[in-house]
Amino acid sequence: MREIMIDTNEPYRVLIGGGLLRDAGALIQSLERKPGAVAVITDSHVGPLYAERMEESLKDFRHYVYTVDAGEENKTPETLIAILRSMAQHEITRADLVVALGGGVVGDMAGFASAVYQRGMRFIQCPTTLLSAVDASVGGKTAVDLPEGKNLIGAFHQPAMVLCDTDTFQTLDPARIADGAAEIVKHAAIADEKLFDVMAAQDWQSDIDAIVARNVEIKRSFVLQDEHDLGQRQMLNFGHTIGHAVEAWSRFRLSHGQAVAVGMVMETRAARRLGMTELAEDALIGILEAKGLPTAVDATAEDILEFATRDKKRQSGAVTVVVPDRIGHARLERLDMGRFRQYVEAGLP
């Protein structure tokens, strides 16, 4: 098992290794403040696979499992209210604990529920996808979507612990592995050239625990600089500024990883064509397509702008974009809305 400390205002451990779900109860017992009850929030894909294993580990706690319908399209205020009502009906208190058992959608919703229930309580992330393990489970961003855009209602709420059981990746189909690969490539592109080389190899999954750990370390470095996403942490938005718009434009038919892959290519192409970088998008296209990810969509500039201008990344009439100078290094640039329109147009194939 690998352990990484995240020294935010409320420090927590990220534990990475095979078989950790079976140890969840014992690890919860190790918390400084032990809960009296545990609310396990999962979804209709993950629950049948892992809820029983989680419940067995929680046999010494009063607990229950609440299952939401799987999919980004269900990451809504209505689902959030249903989760909160289940917690009230099971008499969960702010001294108890929420466990998010699933991918990024479950983690976002269960984390947000714990942030607002009785004005805030603790939660644990148990990511079961590669995507959530390397990204969403660490850093404290929680949210639900609105029809107008992704993650428009949310809160910063750090977990009390992250338990990443890498055995759960064995039940992921190739498309879900590819989603995780997109976020790993993002981290490599902005912060670690050696990791980019690792991802270019066919056997990149051979030491998945090390891959996850390195990505958590990269994300930790940005989160500790900027816990509330007001400065350097925005570097983690590479591929997301356009990617979130593409994802919403597709009505979530594109997965998050697929949309981020398209976003990274478009954002790099836009920066190159506007003279902001000399880095060509070819290397990104090659590595992403090798992972089975799309690198273009048939959306128009107007399609993308419709959703991008609603996104929470727009502030005071401008959008901050991530410009990759070279593989492993990037910088932030603030564009007014006129320049951002040019940027989106320049990113099209």
Secondary structure, 3 states (H helix, E strand, C coil): CEEEEECCCCCEEEEEECCHHHHHHHHHHCCCCCCCEEEEEEECCCHHHHHHHHHHHCCCCEEEEEEECCCHHHCCHHHHHHHHHHHHHCCCCCCCEEEEEECHHHHHHHHHHHHHHHHCCEEEEEECCHHHHHHHCCCCEEEEEECCEEEEEEEECCCCEEEEEHHHHHHCCHHHHHHHHHHHHHHHHHHCHHHHHHHHCCCHHHHHHHHHHHHHHHHHHHHHHCCCCCCHHHHHHCCHHHHHHHHHHCCCCCCHHHHHHHHHHHHHHHHHHCCCCCCCCHHHHHHHHHCCCCCCCCCCHHHHHHHHCCCCCEECCEEEEEEEEECCEEEEEEEEHHHHHHHHHHHCC
